[in-house]
């Protein structure tokens, strides 16, 4: 109640200050308006006096000009007033946010002191002092920032481990509470560990969807939604609210300020102003400081239109609340890719990095870490420079358990102009994506000097899901800026084959086709070529199409043949001339669904075929 009174006093102070400042602006603008209007009127009267013997038409024109000048003045004064109010509002909001954060800091400290005092009394009365064999008690004072000794993986491996406490958070979020004490007791009353306490608070904030709450204009602090009035007025952020709730739950928590690679950021951008300033939390649980980003962890409610009204839990079982678990207790070595604190100690790294190092780190998203991806080359940077031929290669490594399910895609466009074509050809055809083992490579060949933006996407689907032909949603995992200072070699686009990766890995992953003769995506051949696969399971039909820049596909169809003998599939290609070719291979399961989408056979008697894989072939007499 003491804290509520302090907050009420602070908000009354905010309101009074806003009223005074708005009144001051109104008076200043009114005074200025009256002075300018008087000056305009005097000038008009003087001109009328001079021209009073002139024809009525001239006097009428003068009157019209005066009326227009008065209208322009009124419009300009209104714009100036609005601009002043906007600037003042921004400054007042910054001041109010700082004052609110300072109040929450003070109140959080007081609450932690009170809880520690009561905890000590309880333990003394109950003879609960721990002996050396038990886990140490929660620290009475906030420890100094230090890197955690164990990773998030050692605390939990699957978010489903929190299914029970997550349900509590979702249930509590559907009700409204009048005090923070009531709210926190409902959230953490059944939690067994400090990690579970932090989890329920994190999930409550991500579920509550605070940005979409409808507030009354006149909120009292003792009303249910008055509890969240700081969110309504913009004076309290998710991070300050998380800290407040943690203190009521007896958890040490800090708000950390710094830079983030947030909306609008692109690789290569320098952090030279306040454009990408951000805040986040560290909470002390499981014996160490750990990062939490409630704002980025919050996602939308699936079937949001069916969301239950406060007090009505009827439909809660049919709803699925999405959130991003990556931003709960994120490991420092992953967090540093997106967030850079102003205080180096709060990187929680054994060896802190500089702001320049942070700018050079590849621009990755949470999905990158969710899939367990990493860069096989430690020299991979946010900005990659091409060699003299205009080539640069980005390599991403996959964990073994994800190799059979990860599908990658990419997009290439000019960095500054957003254009995605060059001389009428898609820039995608200047990128060669291939998979060898656990490494997926993207080799970019810049068609001209300049800067390009490579966006790499991924999705985890089983081969069976892929073969259904249902549209797949790809989400960005990382982006790179590709810089080509000069180009000494004229680059031509890759042959116009089906989109996606090159090489036989896709055939093995989807259809169990094992390459016998050619394991790499790039093949060097003479005027003839035979490519063989071994089937690990029965497949029905096969088809191959040949592509070459500047040559119609139908003209090349007679140069490709295939043969199936037992479990061996052979493709025979003769090349009508030297040059670079692309070979698309299609097939389908013998008894599986007929599926696809990309350049399947158009003959009515044939089943639709699925794209299986493709090769890039350089044909030359010398090979």
PAKOLVO-424706 format. One record per residue (C-alpha): residue number from 1; residue in three letters; x, y, z. Coordinates in pm, whole numbers. Each point is the difference from the previous one (the first is absolute). Layout:
BEGIN
(NUM,"ALA",(X,Y,Z));
...
This chain:
BEGIN
(1,"UNK",(0,0,0));
(2,"UNK",(296,230,69));
(3,"UNK",(133,-69,-347));
(4,"UNK",(-339,66,-155));
(5,"UNK",(-25,335,178));
(6,"UNK",(346,96,-126));
(7,"UNK",(-97,-95,-354));
(8,"UNK",(-330,191,24));
(9,"UNK",(194,308,115));
(10,"UNK",(243,-39,-289));
(11,"UNK",(-277,-28,-260));
(12,"UNK",(-179,304,148));
(13,"UNK",(330,186,-33));
(14,"UNK",(29,-114,-364));
(15,"UNK",(-356,113,-73));
(16,"UNK",(46,339,164));
(17,"UNK",(327,60,-184));
(18,"UNK",(-157,-92,-334));
(19,"UNK",(-294,236,59));
(20,"UNK",(235,285,93));
(21,"UNK",(221,-54,-304));
(22,"UNK",(-297,-27,-236));
(23,"UNK",(-144,322,145));
(24,"UNK",(336,172,-44));
(25,"UNK",(21,-105,-366));
(26,"UNK",(-358,112,-66));
(27,"UNK",(71,340,153));
(28,"UNK",(327,41,-191));
(29,"UNK",(-162,-88,-330));
(30,"UNK",(-301,224,74));
(31,"UNK",(228,295,78));
(32,"UNK",(200,-60,-314));
(33,"UNK",(-319,-37,-206));
(34,"UNK",(-137,328,130));
(35,"UNK",(326,185,-73));
(36,"UNK",(27,-140,-353));
(37,"UNK",(-368,63,-68));
(38,"UNK",(33,360,120));
(39,"UNK",(304,52,-223));
(40,"UNK",(-187,-149,-298));
(41,"UNK",(-312,210,67));
(42,"UNK",(198,323,36));
(43,"UNK",(176,-62,-329));
(44,"UNK",(-331,-72,-170));
(45,"UNK",(-156,319,135));
(46,"UNK",(298,206,-114));
(47,"UNK",(-18,-146,-351));
(48,"UNK",(-378,62,-11));
(49,"UNK",(56,360,104));
(50,"UNK",(253,49,-280));
(51,"UNK",(-221,-165,-263));
(52,"UNK",(-342,122,115));
(53,"UNK",(-51,202,-321));
(54,"UNK",(92,-293,-222));
(55,"UNK",(-262,-206,-188));
(56,"UNK",(-211,-240,204));
(57,"UNK",(161,-294,-178));
(58,"UNK",(343,87,143));
(59,"UNK",(-145,46,346));
(60,"UNK",(-177,-333,-30));
(61,"UNK",(325,-171,-104));
(62,"UNK",(175,158,298));
(63,"UNK",(-274,-127,233));
(64,"UNK",(27,-352,-145));
(65,"UNK",(378,6,43));
(66,"UNK",(-40,105,362));
(67,"UNK",(-250,-279,65));
(68,"UNK",(240,-253,-157));
(69,"UNK",(292,130,205));
(70,"UNK",(-211,-27,316));
(71,"UNK",(-99,-358,-88));
(72,"UNK",(367,-87,-68));
(73,"UNK",(102,156,330));
(74,"UNK",(-263,-199,188));
(75,"UNK",(114,-322,-171));
(76,"UNK",(367,68,78));
(77,"UNK",(-76,85,363));
(78,"UNK",(-198,-323,36));
(79,"UNK",(291,-200,-145));
(80,"UNK",(245,176,232));
(81,"UNK",(-223,-69,299));
(82,"UNK",(-32,-369,-89));
(83,"UNK",(376,-29,-56));
(84,"UNK",(70,165,336));
(85,"UNK",(-247,-230,174));
(86,"UNK",(154,-305,-166));
(87,"UNK",(350,100,105));
(88,"UNK",(-116,81,353));
(89,"UNK",(-194,-326,31));
(90,"UNK",(308,-196,-107));
(91,"UNK",(219,175,256));
(92,"UNK",(-258,-39,278));
(93,"UNK",(-41,-371,-81));
(94,"UNK",(376,-53,25));
(95,"UNK",(-2,177,336));
(96,"UNK",(-303,-199,121));
(97,"UNK",(156,-330,-107));
(98,"UNK",(316,82,192));
(99,"UNK",(-202,104,307));
(100,"UNK",(-213,-316,-17));
(101,"UNK",(308,-222,-39));
(102,"UNK",(162,172,299));
(103,"UNK",(-313,-52,211));
(104,"UNK",(-23,-368,-98));
(105,"UNK",(371,-38,79));
(106,"UNK",(-55,143,349));
(107,"UNK",(-315,-203,62));
(108,"UNK",(158,-319,-129));
(109,"UNK",(290,47,240));
(110,"UNK",(-242,56,289));
(111,"UNK",(-204,-308,-92));
(112,"UNK",(310,-218,-24));
(113,"UNK",(115,127,342));
(114,"UNK",(-341,-77,151));
(115,"UNK",(-16,-348,-153));
(116,"UNK",(353,-82,119));
(117,"UNK",(-85,118,349));
(118,"UNK",(-314,-215,13));
(119,"UNK",(184,-297,-150));
(120,"UNK",(270,22,268));
(121,"UNK",(-261,17,276));
(122,"UNK",(-187,-298,-143));
(123,"UNK",(314,-209,-33));
(124,"UNK",(110,88,353));
(125,"UNK",(-339,-90,147));
(126,"UNK",(-17,-323,-195));
(127,"UNK",(366,-97,54));
(128,"UNK",(47,-18,-375));
(129,"UNK",(361,114,-18));
(130,"UNK",(161,-209,-268));
(131,"UNK",(295,-225,61));
(132,"UNK",(294,-26,-240));
(133,"UNK",(-146,-284,-204));
(134,"UNK",(-307,188,-120));
(135,"UNK",(-28,259,-274));
(136,"UNK",(96,352,115));
(137,"UNK",(-287,235,85));
(138,"UNK",(-104,273,-241));
(139,"UNK",(243,293,50));
(140,"UNK",(-121,285,220));
(141,"UNK",(192,257,-205));
(142,"UNK",(16,16,-378));
(143,"UNK",(329,-163,-110));
(144,"UNK",(239,178,-235));
(145,"UNK",(-39,-87,-370));
(146,"UNK",(197,-314,-88));
(147,"UNK",(-24,-248,-291));
(148,"UNK",(-221,-297,88));
(149,"UNK",(191,-321,65));
(150,"UNK",(-250,-218,-190));
(151,"UNK",(-204,59,-313));
(152,"UNK",(-376,19,-40));
(153,"UNK",(9,-360,-124));
(154,"UNK",(98,-116,350));
(155,"UNK",(-304,176,153));
(156,"UNK",(-254,-138,-245));
(157,"UNK",(10,-160,-344));
(158,"UNK",(-365,23,-104));
(159,"UNK",(-249,283,69));
(160,"UNK",(-261,-269,64));
(161,"UNK",(171,-53,336));
(162,"UNK",(-181,321,101));
(163,"UNK",(-341,-106,-132));
(164,"UNK",(-161,10,346));
(165,"UNK",(132,343,100));
(166,"UNK",(-72,133,-351));
(167,"UNK",(-363,-103,46));
(168,"UNK",(-6,197,325));
(169,"UNK",(130,311,-178));
(170,"UNK",(-256,-34,-279));
(171,"UNK",(-282,-47,248));
(172,"UNK",(105,298,213));
(173,"UNK",(32,216,-313));
(174,"UNK",(-369,-51,-72));
(175,"UNK",(-93,168,327));
(176,"UNK",(68,351,130));
(177,"UNK",(161,67,337));
(178,"UNK",(-22,313,215));
(179,"UNK",(345,-17,159));
(180,"UNK",(343,-123,-102));
(181,"UNK",(0,-211,316));
(182,"UNK",(-315,-183,-115));
(183,"UNK",(142,-43,-350));
(184,"UNK",(336,-138,111));
(185,"UNK",(-154,-231,260));
(186,"UNK",(-225,-149,-267));
(187,"UNK",(296,-40,-233));
(188,"UNK",(270,-143,227));
(189,"UNK",(-197,-145,293));
(190,"UNK",(37,-354,-135));
(191,"UNK",(351,36,-142));
(192,"UNK",(264,-227,148));
(193,"UNK",(316,180,-124));
(194,"UNK",(123,348,-82));
(195,"UNK",(19,-103,-367));
(196,"UNK",(-372,-88,4));
(197,"UNK",(-79,337,161));
(198,"UNK",(185,188,-274));
(199,"UNK",(-167,-221,-259));
(200,"UNK",(-357,76,110));
(201,"UNK",(69,375,4));
(202,"UNK",(161,-20,-347));
(203,"UNK",(-290,-202,-140));
(204,"UNK",(-261,227,162));
(205,"UNK",(152,302,-175));
(206,"UNK",(27,-182,-334));
(207,"UNK",(-359,-126,26));
(208,"UNK",(-162,317,136));
(209,"UNK",(60,182,-331));
(210,"UNK",(33,329,184));
(211,"UNK",(16,208,-316));
(212,"UNK",(-356,-95,-94));
(213,"UNK",(-170,49,336));
(214,"UNK",(-291,244,-15));
(215,"UNK",(27,257,280));
(216,"UNK",(-255,246,134));
(217,"UNK",(109,362,-13));
(218,"UNK",(-38,47,377));
(219,"UNK",(188,-284,165));
(220,"UNK",(40,-3,376));
(221,"UNK",(296,-184,145));
(222,"UNK",(-230,-231,197));
(223,"UNK",(-192,-113,-307));
(224,"UNK",(97,-332,-164));
(225,"UNK",(146,155,-316));
(226,"UNK",(133,294,199));
(227,"UNK",(272,-244,98));
(228,"UNK",(131,29,-357));
(229,"UNK",(-55,373,-51));
(230,"UNK",(375,47,-51));
(231,"UNK",(-30,-210,-316));
(232,"UNK",(-296,211,-117));
(233,"UNK",(182,330,52));
(234,"UNK",(327,-131,-143));
(235,"UNK",(186,79,322));
(236,"UNK",(65,-364,89));
(237,"UNK",(160,-250,-238));
(238,"UNK",(-28,-379,-4));
(239,"UNK",(346,-10,158));
(240,"UNK",(-86,231,290));
(241,"UNK",(-322,-197,59));
(242,"UNK",(195,-329,-4));
(243,"UNK",(244,140,258));
(244,"UNK",(-288,120,220));
(245,"UNK",(-173,-339,-6));
(246,"UNK",(326,-183,65));
(247,"UNK",(63,209,312));
(248,"UNK",(-347,-87,131));
(249,"UNK",(91,-365,-60));
(250,"UNK",(329,40,187));
(251,"UNK",(224,-18,-308));
(252,"UNK",(293,230,-70));
(253,"UNK",(-47,164,-339));
(254,"UNK",(163,289,-186));
(255,"UNK",(-94,205,-306));
(256,"UNK",(291,18,-244));
(257,"UNK",(33,278,-257));
(258,"UNK",(188,-24,-327));
(259,"UNK",(-30,-58,-373));
(260,"UNK",(-196,-267,-186));
(261,"UNK",(-18,-119,-358));
(262,"UNK",(-373,68,-8));
(263,"UNK",(-258,104,-260));
(264,"UNK",(154,198,-283));
(265,"UNK",(353,-125,64));
(266,"UNK",(199,-142,-291));
(267,"UNK",(347,-158,7));
(268,"UNK",(269,263,-35));
(269,"UNK",(-190,275,188));
(270,"UNK",(207,184,262));
(271,"UNK",(-138,81,347));
(272,"UNK",(75,371,-8));
(273,"UNK",(-319,148,148));
(274,"UNK",(-300,-101,212));
(275,"UNK",(-193,-162,-283));
(276,"UNK",(59,-356,121));
(277,"UNK",(8,59,376));
(278,"UNK",(-186,-263,198));
(279,"UNK",(-47,-151,345));
(280,"UNK",(-25,-354,133));
(281,"UNK",(29,-192,327));
(282,"UNK",(233,-227,187));
(283,"UNK",(-153,-206,280));
(284,"UNK",(193,-195,261));
(285,"UNK",(-119,-363,-12));
(286,"UNK",(165,-343,14));
(287,"UNK",(302,155,169));
(288,"UNK",(85,253,-271));
(289,"UNK",(-111,309,-189));
(290,"UNK",(-199,-94,-311));
(291,"UNK",(-146,209,-282));
(292,"UNK",(-372,49,-63));
(293,"UNK",(-151,207,-284));
(294,"UNK",(-377,9,60));
(295,"UNK",(-73,238,-287));
(296,"UNK",(169,-219,-261));
(297,"UNK",(-131,-315,164));
(298,"UNK",(-361,118,-35));
(299,"UNK",(-183,-140,-300));
(300,"UNK",(-358,6,-121));
(301,"UNK",(-292,-210,113));
(302,"UNK",(-99,-260,-255));
(303,"UNK",(-372,43,-75));
(304,"UNK",(18,336,177));
(305,"UNK",(-359,80,-99));
(306,"UNK",(-105,-287,227));
(307,"UNK",(192,138,297));
(308,"UNK",(-205,-24,318));
(309,"UNK",(-124,318,162));
(310,"UNK",(138,77,347));
(311,"UNK",(-174,-221,250));
(312,"UNK",(-114,-250,-263));
(313,"UNK",(219,-309,-32));
(314,"UNK",(-238,-193,-217));
(315,"UNK",(213,-23,-311));
(316,"UNK",(344,-9,158));
(317,"UNK",(59,-368,-77));
(318,"UNK",(-42,54,-374));
(319,"UNK",(255,280,-19));
(320,"UNK",(370,-22,-71));
(321,"UNK",(218,286,126));
(322,"UNK",(312,44,-209));
(323,"UNK",(320,146,144));
(324,"UNK",(373,-21,-64));
(325,"UNK",(169,-215,264));
(326,"UNK",(343,109,-124));
(327,"UNK",(-35,324,197));
(328,"UNK",(-47,-171,337));
(329,"UNK",(331,-63,182));
(330,"UNK",(192,50,-326));
(331,"UNK",(366,-104,12));
(332,"UNK",(236,302,-13));
(333,"UNK",(194,-140,-300));
(334,"UNK",(-326,7,-199));
(335,"UNK",(-148,316,149));
(336,"UNK",(302,208,-102));
(337,"UNK",(-86,-48,-368));
(338,"UNK",(-307,224,45));
(339,"UNK",(57,208,316));
(340,"UNK",(294,211,112));
(341,"UNK",(-12,154,351));
(342,"UNK",(154,339,75));
(343,"UNK",(172,-158,302));
(344,"UNK",(242,-274,-117));
(345,"UNK",(-46,-207,320));
(346,"UNK",(-362,-63,-100));
(347,"UNK",(108,-187,-313));
(348,"UNK",(51,-286,251));
(349,"UNK",(284,-125,-222));
(350,"UNK",(339,-116,127));
(351,"UNK",(159,223,-265));
(352,"UNK",(-221,304,-76));
(353,"UNK",(-6,132,-357));
(354,"UNK",(9,357,-131));
(355,"UNK",(-283,186,-175));
(356,"UNK",(195,-37,-326));
(357,"UNK",(15,-377,57));
(358,"UNK",(-377,1,58));
(359,"UNK",(-57,184,-328));
(360,"UNK",(211,-259,-183));
(361,"UNK",(-182,-302,144));
(362,"UNK",(-230,-165,-258));
(363,"UNK",(-360,122,16));
(364,"UNK",(-189,-307,127));
(365,"UNK",(-354,-52,128));
(366,"UNK",(-125,-221,284));
(367,"UNK",(-93,-279,-243));
(368,"UNK",(371,-38,-82));
(369,"UNK",(64,-119,355));
(370,"UNK",(-327,-191,33));
(371,"UNK",(113,-221,-288));
(372,"UNK",(346,-37,157));
(373,"UNK",(173,169,-296));
(374,"UNK",(350,142,20));
(375,"UNK",(267,144,-230));
(376,"UNK",(265,-251,-98));
(377,"UNK",(240,282,-91));
(378,"UNK",(87,219,302));
(379,"UNK",(86,285,-238));
(380,"UNK",(-361,33,-118));
(381,"UNK",(-102,365,38));
(382,"UNK",(-317,206,-46));
(383,"UNK",(166,160,-303));
(384,"UNK",(170,-237,-245));
(385,"UNK",(228,117,-281));
(386,"UNK",(27,-170,-336));
(387,"UNK",(324,-111,-164));
(388,"UNK",(121,128,-338));
(389,"UNK",(-251,-222,-181));
(390,"UNK",(-290,149,199));
(391,"UNK",(-48,-314,213));
(392,"UNK",(-64,-34,373));
(393,"UNK",(-113,-311,189));
(394,"UNK",(-204,-24,321));
(395,"UNK",(-3,-340,175));
(396,"UNK",(-243,-105,272));
(397,"UNK",(42,-321,198));
(398,"UNK",(-295,-215,114));
(399,"UNK",(-10,-235,300));
(400,"UNK",(-20,-367,-94));
(401,"UNK",(-357,-43,125));
(402,"UNK",(-128,280,-228));
(403,"UNK",(166,-100,-329));
(404,"UNK",(-293,-211,-118));
(405,"UNK",(-265,264,68));
(406,"UNK",(145,347,-69));
(407,"UNK",(-90,163,-330));
(408,"UNK",(174,325,-96));
(409,"UNK",(-94,278,-237));
(410,"UNK",(151,340,-77));
(411,"UNK",(-63,337,-157));
(412,"UNK",(249,241,-153));
(413,"UNK",(-68,366,-73));
(414,"UNK",(191,325,-27));
(415,"UNK",(86,141,342));
(416,"UNK",(-115,358,-58));
(417,"UNK",(-264,-9,-273));
(418,"UNK",(-202,-312,95));
(419,"UNK",(21,-112,-363));
(420,"UNK",(27,-377,-53));
(421,"UNK",(86,-18,-370));
(422,"UNK",(298,71,-225));
(423,"UNK",(-40,42,-375));
(424,"UNK",(-341,-165,20));
(425,"UNK",(129,-305,193));
(426,"UNK",(-85,-80,362));
(427,"UNK",(294,50,235));
(428,"UNK",(-82,-342,149));
(429,"UNK",(165,-153,-306));
(430,"UNK",(332,145,113));
(431,"UNK",(-3,-211,318));
(432,"UNK",(91,-370,17));
(433,"UNK",(-142,-177,305));
(434,"UNK",(134,-348,74));
(435,"UNK",(11,-247,288));
(436,"UNK",(294,-230,73));
(437,"UNK",(-14,-195,325));
(438,"UNK",(-113,237,274));
(439,"UNK",(105,316,-186));
(440,"UNK",(-238,208,-211));
(441,"UNK",(188,247,-221));
(442,"UNK",(-118,312,-180));
(443,"UNK",(249,111,-264));
(444,"UNK",(-85,344,-135));
(445,"UNK",(140,121,-333));
(446,"UNK",(-64,373,-23));
(447,"UNK",(-115,95,-353));
(448,"UNK",(136,353,46));
(449,"UNK",(189,212,251));
(450,"UNK",(-203,128,294));
(451,"UNK",(-164,-120,321));
(452,"UNK",(-253,-284,30));
(453,"UNK",(-219,-140,279));
(454,"UNK",(-12,-379,38));
(455,"UNK",(-289,-123,216));
(456,"UNK",(13,-369,96));
(457,"UNK",(-321,-178,106));
(458,"UNK",(-65,-342,151));
(459,"UNK",(-280,-233,104));
(460,"UNK",(1,-338,173));
(461,"UNK",(-225,-252,-176));
(462,"UNK",(10,-375,-34));
(463,"UNK",(42,-148,-350));
(464,"UNK",(-359,-124,17));
(465,"UNK",(-128,351,82));
(466,"UNK",(205,143,-286));
(467,"UNK",(-134,-254,-248));
(468,"UNK",(-362,91,70));
(469,"UNK",(56,309,-213));
(470,"UNK",(-154,228,262));
(471,"UNK",(141,356,-2));
(472,"UNK",(285,43,247));
(473,"UNK",(68,304,213));
(474,"UNK",(364,100,7));
(475,"UNK",(129,236,269));
(476,"UNK",(321,199,-4));
(477,"UNK",(292,-145,196));
(478,"UNK",(277,242,-103));
(479,"UNK",(91,283,-237));
(480,"UNK",(323,118,-159));
(481,"UNK",(116,309,-181));
(482,"UNK",(206,-101,-304));
(483,"UNK",(241,265,-129));
(484,"UNK",(160,-17,-342));
(485,"UNK",(249,285,-45));
(486,"UNK",(92,-86,-357));
(487,"UNK",(-68,-281,-243));
(488,"UNK",(276,-133,-225));
(489,"UNK",(-208,-284,-141));
(490,"UNK",(-336,21,-175));
(491,"UNK",(-241,-223,191));
(492,"UNK",(-288,-178,-171));
(493,"UNK",(-309,-128,185));
(494,"UNK",(-37,-366,84));
(495,"UNK",(-224,-204,-233));
(496,"UNK",(-371,53,67));
(497,"UNK",(-66,-318,199));
(498,"UNK",(-247,-68,280));
(499,"UNK",(65,214,307));
(500,"UNK",(186,-125,304));
(501,"UNK",(318,-190,71));
(502,"UNK",(236,-155,-254));
(503,"UNK",(148,-347,37));
(504,"UNK",(-126,-352,80));
(505,"UNK",(-47,46,376));
(506,"UNK",(-364,96,-50));
(507,"UNK",(-63,-324,-194));
(508,"UNK",(140,-206,286));
(509,"UNK",(-192,192,264));
(510,"UNK",(-339,-13,-174));
(511,"UNK",(5,-322,-201));
(512,"UNK",(287,-210,132));
(513,"UNK",(180,34,-336));
(514,"UNK",(371,-53,66));
(515,"UNK",(239,147,-260));
(516,"UNK",(246,-255,-140));
(517,"UNK",(197,205,-251));
(518,"UNK",(-31,367,99));
(519,"UNK",(-20,111,363));
(520,"UNK",(65,371,-64));
(521,"UNK",(-233,265,-140));
(522,"UNK",(254,118,-261));
(523,"UNK",(94,-245,-275));
(524,"UNK",(271,40,-265));
(525,"UNK",(-72,-209,-309));
(526,"UNK",(94,-50,-362));
(527,"UNK",(-265,-20,-271));
(528,"UNK",(-167,-299,171));
(529,"UNK",(-90,-77,361));
(530,"UNK",(-156,-283,200));
(531,"UNK",(-137,63,350));
(532,"UNK",(-106,-300,211));
(533,"UNK",(-200,-40,321));
(534,"UNK",(-91,-301,212));
(535,"UNK",(-358,-23,128));
(536,"UNK",(-32,-92,368));
(537,"UNK",(-379,-41,-48));
(538,"UNK",(-225,-47,-304));
(539,"UNK",(-69,313,-206));
(540,"UNK",(-236,21,-295));
(541,"UNK",(81,240,-282));
(542,"UNK",(304,208,-81));
(543,"UNK",(48,300,-222));
(544,"UNK",(288,239,-65));
(545,"UNK",(7,339,-173));
(546,"UNK",(303,184,-133));
(547,"UNK",(42,379,12));
(548,"UNK",(245,243,-156));
(549,"UNK",(-7,377,-11));
(550,"UNK",(-131,124,-332));
(551,"UNK",(-125,-341,-116));
(552,"UNK",(-364,-112,6));
(553,"UNK",(-58,-291,240));
(554,"UNK",(-200,-197,-259));
(555,"UNK",(297,1,-240));
(556,"UNK",(213,-168,268));
(557,"UNK",(-251,-271,96));
(558,"UNK",(132,-247,-261));
(559,"UNK",(347,7,155));
(560,"UNK",(-110,-159,332));
(561,"UNK",(-99,-363,57));
(562,"UNK",(-43,-216,307));
(563,"UNK",(0,-370,78));
(564,"UNK",(-99,-206,305));
(565,"UNK",(161,-342,55));
(566,"UNK",(-84,-174,327));
(567,"UNK",(85,264,265));
(568,"UNK",(232,207,-226));
(569,"UNK",(-126,316,-167));
(570,"UNK",(216,142,-281));
(571,"UNK",(-27,331,-183));
(572,"UNK",(180,40,-332));
(573,"UNK",(71,350,-130));
(574,"UNK",(163,107,-326));
(575,"UNK",(82,367,-33));
(576,"UNK",(-65,167,-337));
(577,"UNK",(269,261,71));
(578,"UNK",(247,106,265));
(579,"UNK",(-117,215,287));
(580,"UNK",(-179,-3,335));
(581,"UNK",(-314,-209,44));
(582,"UNK",(-246,-69,278));
(583,"UNK",(-158,-343,43));
(584,"UNK",(-330,-35,191));
(585,"UNK",(-101,-350,113));
(586,"UNK",(-357,-94,100));
(587,"UNK",(-158,-315,146));
(588,"UNK",(-281,-120,228));
(589,"UNK",(-71,-267,259));
(590,"UNK",(-139,-319,-152));
(591,"UNK",(-300,-13,233));
(592,"UNK",(25,348,147));
(593,"UNK",(-197,314,-73));
(594,"UNK",(43,158,-336));
(595,"UNK",(116,343,89));
(596,"UNK",(166,273,-168));
(597,"UNK",(41,321,-96));
(598,"UNK",(320,65,-191));
(599,"UNK",(7,-72,-373));
(600,"UNK",(-169,-339,30));
(601,"UNK",(-88,-194,-315));
(602,"UNK",(-287,155,-191));
(603,"UNK",(-105,-328,-164));
(604,"UNK",(-345,-95,128));
(605,"UNK",(85,-370,36));
(606,"UNK",(296,74,226));
(607,"UNK",(-25,66,369));
(608,"UNK",(130,330,128));
(609,"UNK",(363,-29,104));
(610,"UNK",(192,162,285));
(611,"UNK",(325,183,-53));
(612,"UNK",(271,-228,130));
(613,"UNK",(331,179,-52));
(614,"UNK",(206,196,-252));
(615,"UNK",(357,15,-125));
(616,"UNK",(208,282,-148));
(617,"UNK",(204,-142,-289));
(618,"UNK",(289,165,-185));
(619,"UNK",(45,-177,-333));
(620,"UNK",(330,36,-186));
(621,"UNK",(197,-200,-255));
(622,"UNK",(296,10,236));
(623,"UNK",(-183,-199,272));
